[in-house]
């Protein structure tokens, strides 16, 4: 009877062949990559993008799985940044339309119409912008925690709603 060839990596051959498997030596750098958006707490606005960019550039040549996970984290943070800009622009447009409508209503001699448009702008702020901002703040944190859990288990993570800017 033939004996199976020994493998020295400590992992069964099925796991080594799986491209979604993250070997033990690459798990810590992969965790750093997925936790790097927390730089946004120190550098608001761009830290959540600069952290994954720096981590990806630092680790991408170490292993293909780190290159892949770095691109995933960077693409997701770029997507969240883009979604935030779009929500901000949409809010600005809605709020501006309300103020312009209020100004035209007041200029037309109808102060009630002006007040209605102004309060409509405030309603857009409380009914649209604040909930959207909370989602755009909490969703990336939840997804990042899911990525950290998955990577700590040795499995690669794919972020939802992520646009592929870096391939």
SERO-4910 file (N, C-alpha, C, O; in steps of 0.05 Angstrom, whole numbers):
BEGIN
 pado doro    nc1    nc2    nc3   cac1   cac2   cac3    cc1    cc2    cc3    oc1    oc2    oc3
  Unk    A     17    -23      0      0      0      0     18     25      0     39     26     13
  Unk    A      8     45    -15     24     70    -15     14     88      7    -10     89     13
  Unk    A     32    102     18     26    121     39     22    149     26     36    155      7
  Unk    A      4    165     38      1    192     27     26    208     32     40    205     52
  Unk    A     32    226     13     55    243     16     50    263     39     29    274     42
  Unk    A     71    267     55     67    286     77     66    314     66     79    321     46
  Unk    A     52    331     79     51    359     72     61    374     97     53    369    119
  Unk    A     78    393     92     93    406    114     80    432    123     90    445    142
  Unk    A     59    441    110     47    467    118     30    464    143     23    485    155
  Unk    A     22    440    150      4    437    173    -25    439    166    -42    436    183
  Unk    A    -31    443    140    -58    446    131    -64    423    112    -47    415     97
  Unk    A    -88    411    114    -96    391     95    -94    401     66    -99    425     61
  Unk    A    -89    384     46    -87    393     19   -112    406      9   -111    424     -8
  Unk    A   -136    398     18   -161    410      9   -162    440     16   -171    456      0
  Unk    A   -152    447     40   -152    475     48   -131    491     33   -136    514     26
  Unk    A   -108    478     27    -88    493     12    -97    499    -17    -89    519    -28
  Unk    A   -113    482    -28   -122    486    -55   -145    506    -57   -150    518    -78
  Unk    A   -158    511    -35   -180    530    -34   -170    559    -34   -156    566    -15
  Unk    A   -176    575    -55   -165    602    -55   -178    620    -34   -167    642    -28
  Unk    A   -200    611    -22   -212    628     -1   -201    622     26   -208    635     45
  Unk    A   -182    603     28   -170    596     53   -147    614     59   -130    620     41
  Unk    A   -145    624     83   -123    642     91   -105    626    110   -114    619    132
  Unk    A    -80    620    102    -63    605    120    -56    620    145    -59    645    146
  Unk    A    -49    606    166    -44    619    192    -24    642    191    -30    663    204
  Unk    A     -2    641    177     17    663    177      6    689    165     15    711    171
  Unk    A    -14    686    147    -26    710    134    -51    720    148    -62    740    140
  Unk    A    -59    707    169    -84    716    182    -80    743    197    -98    760    196
  Unk    A    -58    746    211    -54    771    225    -52    795    206    -66    815    211
  Unk    A    -36    793    185    -37    816    166    -64    820    153    -72    843    148
  Unk    A    -79    799    148   -106    802    137   -124    816    157   -141    832    150
  Unk    A   -121    809    183   -137    823    203   -129    853    204   -147    870    207
  Unk    A   -104    859    202    -95    887    201   -108    901    178   -117    924    180
  Unk    A   -108    888    155   -120    900    131   -150    907    136   -159    929    130
  Unk    A   -164    888    148   -193    892    152   -199    911    175   -221    923    175
  Unk    A   -181    914    193   -185    933    215   -174    961    209   -179    980    224
  Unk    A   -159    963    187   -146    989    180   -166   1012    175   -158   1035    178
  Unk    A   -191   1007    167   -210   1030    165   -215   1044    191   -226   1066    191
  Unk    A   -207   1033    213   -211   1047    239   -193   1072    240   -197   1088    258
  Unk    A   -175   1075    222   -159   1099    220   -178   1123    215   -171   1146    221
  Unk    A   -202   1118    205   -222   1139    201   -230   1152    227   -241   1174    227
  Unk    A   -227   1138    250   -233   1150    276   -212   1171    283   -219   1190    298
  Unk    A   -188   1168    273   -167   1188    278   -166   1210    257   -162   1233    263
  Unk    A   -170   1202    232   -170   1220    209   -197   1219    196   -201   1206    175
  Unk    A   -217   1233    207   -244   1232    195   -244   1242    166   -229   1260    158
  Unk    A   -261   1229    150   -263   1237    122   -248   1219    103   -260   1207     85
  Unk    A   -222   1216    107   -207   1199     89   -191   1177    103   -180   1159     89
  Unk    A   -191   1177    129   -176   1156    143   -186   1128    138   -170   1109    137
  Unk    A   -212   1125    134   -223   1099    129   -215   1089    101   -216   1064     96
  Unk    A   -206   1106     83   -196   1098     57   -165   1096     58   -153   1077     46
  Unk    A   -152   1114     72   -123   1114     73   -112   1090     88    -91   1079     81
  Unk    A   -127   1081    109   -118   1057    124   -117   1032    107    -96   1020    106
  Unk    A   -139   1025     93   -137   1001     76   -117   1004     53   -104    985     45
  Unk    A   -114   1029     42    -95   1033     21    -67   1028     31    -51   1014     17
  Unk    A    -60   1039     54    -33   1035     65    -28   1005     72     -7    994     66
  Unk    A    -48    992     84    -46    964     91    -43    947     66    -27    928     65
  Unk    A    -59    952     46    -57    937     21    -30    940      8    -18    921     -1
  Unk    A    -20    965      6      6    970     -6     29    956     10     48    948     -1
  Unk    A     25    955     37     46    943     54     46    912     51     67    900     53
  Unk    A     23    900     47     21    870     48     16    857     21     17    832     20
  Unk    A     11    871      1      2    859    -24     22    841    -37     15    822    -51
  Unk    A     48    845    -32     69    829    -44     76    804    -27     91    787    -36
  Unk    A     65    802     -4     71    780     14     57    754      6     70    733      6
  Unk    A     32    756     -2     17    732    -10     -7    741    -27    -17    763    -23
  Unk    A    -15    724    -46    -38    731    -63    -63    735    -47    -79    752    -54
  Unk    A    -67    721    -26    -91    724    -10    -91    751      4   -113    763      8
  Unk    A    -68    762     12    -67    788     24    -72    810      3    -85    830      9
  Unk    A    -62    806    -21    -68    824    -42    -98    825    -47   -110    847    -50
  Unk    A   -111    802    -48   -140    800    -53   -156    813    -30   -174    828    -35
  Unk    A   -149    807     -5   -163    818     17   -159    848     20   -177    863     29
  Unk    A   -135    858     13   -129    886     13   -146    901     -8   -157    923     -2
  Unk    A   -149    889    -31   -166    901    -52   -195    901    -43   -210    921    -47
  Unk    A   -204    880    -30   -231    879    -20   -237    901      0   -257    916     -3
  Unk    A   -219    904     20   -223    925     40   -222    953     28   -239    970     35
  Unk    A   -203    957     10   -201    983     -3   -225    990    -20   -236   1012    -19
  Unk    A   -234    970    -37   -257    975    -53   -282    980    -37   -298    997    -45
  Unk    A   -286    966    -15   -309    971      1   -309    999     13   -329   1013     13
  Unk    A   -286   1007     24   -284   1034     36   -287   1056     15   -299   1076     21
  Unk    A   -277   1051     -9   -281   1071    -31   -311   1072    -38   -322   1093    -44
  Unk    A   -324   1049    -38   -353   1048    -44   -369   1063    -23   -387   1078    -29
  Unk    A   -362   1058      3   -377   1072     24   -372   1102     22   -390   1118     27
  Unk    A   -347   1110     16   -341   1139     13   -358   1150    -10   -369   1172     -7
  Unk    A   -360   1136    -32   -376   1146    -55   -406   1147    -47   -419   1167    -54
  Unk    A   -416   1127    -33   -444   1127    -25   -449   1151     -6   -470   1164     -8
  Unk    A   -430   1157     11   -433   1180     30   -434   1206     14   -450   1224     21
  Unk    A   -417   1209     -5   -417   1233    -21   -443   1236    -36   -455   1258    -37
  Unk    A   -453   1214    -47   -479   1215    -62   -502   1222    -44   -520   1238    -51
  Unk    A   -502   1211    -20   -524   1217      0   -522   1247      8   -542   1260     10
  Unk    A   -497   1256     12   -494   1285     19   -503   1303     -3   -516   1323      2
  Unk    A   -496   1296    -28   -505   1313    -51   -536   1312    -54   -548   1333    -60
  Unk    A   -548   1289    -50   -577   1287    -52   -590   1303    -30   -610   1317    -35
  Unk    A   -579   1302     -6   -590   1318     16   -587   1347     10   -606   1363     14
  Unk    A   -564   1355      1   -560   1384     -6   -579   1393    -27   -590   1415    -25
  Unk    A   -584   1376    -47   -604   1384    -68   -632   1386    -56   -646   1406    -62
  Unk    A   -640   1367    -40   -667   1368    -28   -670   1392     -9   -690   1406    -10
  Unk    A   -650   1397      7   -651   1419     26   -651   1446     11   -666   1464     18
  Unk    A   -635   1448    -10   -633   1473    -26   -660   1478    -41   -669   1501    -42
  Unk    A   -672   1457    -51   -697   1460    -65   -718   1470    -45   -735   1487    -52
  Unk    A   -718   1460    -21   -737   1470     -1   -733   1499      6   -752   1514      8
  Unk    A   -708   1507      9   -702   1535     15   -709   1554     -8   -719   1575     -4
  Unk    A   -702   1544    -32   -709   1561    -56   -739   1563    -59   -749   1585    -65
  Unk    A   -753   1541    -55   -783   1542    -56   -794   1560    -34   -813   1575    -39
  Unk    A   -782   1560    -11   -791   1577     11   -786   1607      4   -803   1624     10
  Unk    A   -763   1612     -8   -757   1640    -16   -776   1649    -38   -786   1672    -36
  Unk    A   -782   1632    -57   -801   1640    -78   -829   1643    -67   -844   1661    -75
  Unk    A   -836   1626    -48   -863   1628    -36   -866   1654    -20   -886   1667    -22
  Unk    A   -845   1660     -5   -845   1685     10   -845   1709     -8   -859   1729     -3
  Unk    A   -830   1708    -30   -829   1730    -49   -855   1733    -63   -862   1756    -72
  Unk    A   -870   1712    -67   -896   1713    -80   -918   1724    -62   -941   1727    -70
  Unk    A   -910   1729    -37   -930   1740    -18   -944   1719     -2   -965   1725     10
  Unk    A   -935   1695     -2   -947   1674     14   -928   1664     35   -913   1644     31
  Unk    A   -928   1676     59   -909   1668     79   -915   1639     89   -897   1625     98
  Unk    A   -940   1631     87   -946   1603     95   -932   1583     77   -922   1562     86
  Unk    A   -931   1589     51   -917   1571     32   -887   1571     38   -874   1550     36
  Unk    A   -876   1594     44   -848   1596     51   -841   1579     76   -821   1565     77
  Unk    A   -858   1582     97   -854   1566    121   -857   1537    116   -842   1520    127
  Unk    A   -877   1529     99   -881   1501     93   -856   1489     79   -848   1467     85
  Unk    A   -844   1504     60   -821   1495     46   -797   1493     65   -781   1474     63
  Unk    A   -794   1512     83   -772   1511    102   -774   1487    120   -755   1473    125
  Unk    A   -798   1482    131   -802   1459    148   -800   1433    132   -792   1412    143
  Unk    A   -806   1433    107   -801   1410     90   -772   1404     87   -764   1381     86
  Unk    A   -756   1425     86   -727   1421     85   -716   1409    111   -699   1392    110
  Unk    A   -727   1418    133   -719   1406    159   -728   1378    161   -714   1361    172
  Unk    A   -752   1372    150   -762   1344    150   -743   1326    133   -738   1303    141
  Unk    A   -734   1337    111   -715   1321     94   -690   1315    110   -678   1294    108
  Unk    A   -681   1334    127   -657   1330    143   -662   1307    163   -646   1289    165
  Unk    A   -684   1309    178   -689   1289    199   -700   1262    188   -694   1241    200
  Unk    A   -714   1263    166   -726   1238    156   -708   1224    136   -710   1199    133
  Unk    A   -689   1238    124   -672   1225    104   -643   1225    112   -630   1204    113
  Unk    A   -632   1249    117   -603   1251    120   -593   1237    146   -573   1223    145
  Unk    A   -606   1241    168   -597   1229    193   -599   1198    192   -580   1185    199
  Unk    A   -622   1186    183   -622   1157    181   -601   1146    161   -588   1126    166
  Unk    A   -598   1160    138   -579   1151    118   -550   1153    129   -534   1136    124
  Unk    A   -545   1174    144   -518   1177    156   -513   1156    177   -491   1145    179
  Unk    A   -533   1149    193   -530   1127    213   -524   1101    199   -508   1085    208
  Unk    A   -538   1095    177   -534   1070    162   -506   1070    151   -492   1050    152
  Unk    A   -497   1093    139   -471   1094    127   -449   1094    148   -425   1090    141
  Unk    A   -455   1099    173   -436   1097    194   -435   1069    206   -414   1058    211
  Unk    A   -459   1057    211   -460   1031    225   -455   1008    206   -442    988    214
  Unk    A   -465   1009    182   -462    986    164   -433    978    159   -426    955    160
  Unk    A   -415    998    153   -387    990    149   -374    977    174   -357    960    172
  Unk    A   -382    987    198   -371    975    223   -380    946    226   -364    929    234
  Unk    A   -406    941    221   -416    914    224   -403    895    204   -395    873    210
  Unk    A   -401    905    179   -389    888    158   -359    884    164   -348    862    158
  Unk    A   -345    904    174   -317    901    181   -314    880    203   -296    864    202
  Unk    A   -332    880    223   -331    859    244   -336    831    233   -323    812    241
  Unk    A   -354    829    214   -359    803    201   -334    794    185   -327    771    185
  Unk    A   -320    813    173   -296    807    158   -274    797    177   -260    778    171
  Unk    A   -272    810    200   -252    802    220   -257    774    231   -239    758    234
  Unk    A   -283    769    236   -290    742    245   -284    721    224   -272    700    230
  Unk    A   -291    726    200   -286    707    178   -256    702    174   -248    680    171
  Unk    A   -241    724    174   -212    721    169   -199    707    193   -180    691    189
  Unk    A   -208    712    217   -196    698    240   -202    668    239   -187    652    251
  Unk    A   -222    660    224   -229    632    220   -213    620    197   -215    596    191
  Unk    A   -198    637    183   -182    628    160   -196    628    134   -188    615    115
  Unk    A   -218    643    132   -233    645    107   -232    673     96   -235    692    111
  Unk    A   -229    676     70   -228    702     58   -257    714     59   -276    700     61
  Unk    A   -258    741     57   -284    754     60   -289    772     35   -271    785     25
  Unk    A   -313    772     26   -323    789      4   -343    808     16   -363    800     27
  Unk    A   -337    834     13   -355    855     24   -380    857      6   -378    857    -19
  Unk    A   -403    861     18   -428    866      3   -429    895     -7   -416    913      5
  Unk    A   -443    900    -28   -447    927    -39   -422    941    -47   -420    965    -46
  Unk    A   -401    926    -53   -375    937    -59   -371    940    -89   -375    920   -104
  Unk    A   -364    963    -97   -358    968   -126   -328    961   -129   -312    966   -112
  Unk    A   -321    950   -152   -293    941   -157   -278    963   -171   -277    964   -196
  Unk    A   -266    982   -155   -250   1003   -166   -221    992   -172   -210    998   -194
  Unk    A   -211    977   -153   -184    965   -156   -187    936   -162   -201    922   -147
  Unk    A   -176    927   -183   -179    898   -191   -153    884   -187   -151    860   -193
***
